[in-house]
């Protein structure tokens, strides 16, 4: 009895791995959004207008994804 291998539910293990992978991807996307918002925040209103966005767009994106 002591020498038997513990049994694991493979579906639960796979689900946990997939959940962890998803969490890491979400964190990476959030980091990218924050970094982009910081870079865009350094631009003037004129520069933002030239690329077709404004400061409200930046704020809305942060609120939506962060």
C-alpha positions as CSV (number, residue, x, y, z in Angstrom):
1,X,0.0,0.0,0.0
2,X,2.8,2.5,0.8
3,X,4.6,1.7,-2.4
4,X,1.7,2.5,-4.7
5,X,1.7,5.6,-6.8
6,X,-0.7,8.3,-5.9
7,X,-3.4,8.8,-8.4
8,X,-4.1,12.2,-9.9
9,X,-7.1,13.3,-11.9
10,X,-5.5,14.2,-15.2
11,X,-8.4,16.4,-16.2
12,X,-8.0,18.5,-13.0
13,X,-4.3,18.8,-13.5
14,X,-4.7,19.8,-17.2
15,X,-7.4,22.4,-16.2
16,X,-5.1,23.9,-13.6
17,X,-2.2,24.1,-16.1
18,X,-4.6,25.8,-18.6
19,X,-5.9,28.2,-16.0
20,X,-2.3,29.1,-15.0
21,X,-1.4,29.6,-18.6
22,X,-4.4,31.9,-19.1
23,X,-3.6,33.9,-16.0
24,X,0.0,34.4,-17.2
25,X,-1.2,35.6,-20.6
26,X,-3.7,38.0,-19.1
27,X,-0.9,39.4,-16.9
28,X,1.3,39.9,-20.0
29,X,-1.4,41.7,-21.9
30,X,-2.1,43.9,-18.9
31,X,1.6,44.8,-18.7
32,X,1.6,45.6,-22.4
33,X,-1.4,47.8,-22.0
34,X,0.1,49.7,-19.1
35,X,3.4,50.1,-20.9
36,X,1.6,51.4,-24.1
37,X,-0.5,53.8,-22.0
38,X,2.6,55.2,-20.3
39,X,4.3,55.7,-23.7
40,X,1.1,57.3,-25.1
41,X,0.9,59.5,-22.1
42,X,4.2,61.1,-23.0
43,X,2.8,62.3,-26.3
44,X,1.3,65.7,-26.8
45,X,-2.4,66.1,-27.6
46,X,-1.4,67.1,-31.1
47,X,0.7,63.9,-31.5
48,X,-2.1,61.8,-30.2
49,X,-4.5,63.4,-32.7
50,X,-2.2,62.7,-35.6
51,X,-2.5,58.9,-34.8
52,X,-6.2,59.2,-34.3
53,X,-6.6,58.9,-30.5
54,X,-7.1,61.1,-27.6
55,X,-6.5,60.9,-23.9
56,X,-10.0,59.6,-23.2
57,X,-9.4,56.7,-25.5
58,X,-6.3,55.8,-23.4
59,X,-8.2,56.1,-20.1
60,X,-11.1,54.0,-21.5
61,X,-8.8,51.2,-22.6
62,X,-7.1,51.1,-19.3
63,X,-10.5,50.9,-17.5
64,X,-11.7,48.2,-19.8
65,X,-8.7,45.9,-19.6
66,X,-7.1,46.6,-16.3
